[in-house]
Amino acid sequence: MGGIRIIAVILIVAGVLGLVYGGFSYTKENTAAKVGPIELKVEETKRVNVPLWAGIAAIVGGGLVLLGAARK
């Protein structure tokens, strides 16, 4: 598979995953307080929502790139 086809497949898979899961979450560690050698760290979980239109656009864009690569 060529590089363009791989990118197209990645776009399609990312679009499908965005539609199925609706987003992703990650954990961020922050230092709440620091007194001398002692540090108090806090972990925060943040969620990033993927809009519906972005998932659909990724699937359509990946499909168009895949069709364009197949025509060459």
N, C-alpha and C positions, 0 to 999 in steps of 0.2 A: 504494500500500500504506500502511496505517495504521501508526502507531508500534508498536502492540502486535504486529502481524504481523511487523514487522522484528525486534523483540526475540525473537519465537518462532523465526524463521529463524536468527538469530545463535546462540541456544541450541542448536538442532539441529546447526548446523555446528560449533560448539565441542565438542559431545559426540562427533560423528563424528571430529573431529581428535584429541580426547583418546583415543579408542579406537584409532585407527590409529597414532598416534605414541607413545602411552603417556606423554607428558610433553614438557617443553621444557628447553632449557639456555640459560644466559646467562653473560656474562663480567663479572667484577667486578674493578676495579682497586684495589689497596691500596698504600699507601706503606709499604715495609718498613723503610727507614732514611732519615734526613734529617740530613745533616751540612753545616751552613752552607747555601750556595745549591744544593748537590747533593742530589738526591733519588733514591732507588732505588725504583722502582715494580714491583710484581708483579701479573700478570694471573692470576686464578683463574677456571676454568670450573666453574660449578655446574650441577647437573641437578635439576629438580623433576619428580617423578613424579606423574602424574594417576591416581588410583585408578580401577579398572574401574567401580566402582559410581557414581562421580561422572560419568563419561562417559555411562553408561546413564541416570542420573537427569536429566542435561541434555537428552538426546534425548527422553525421556518427557515431561519438563516442557515442553519446547518444543512437542512435539506436542499436549499438552493445551491450552496457551495458544493455539496455532494453531486448534485445533478450537473452543475457546471464542470466539475472535474471529470465526470463520466463522459461528457461530450467531446473532450479533447482527444 
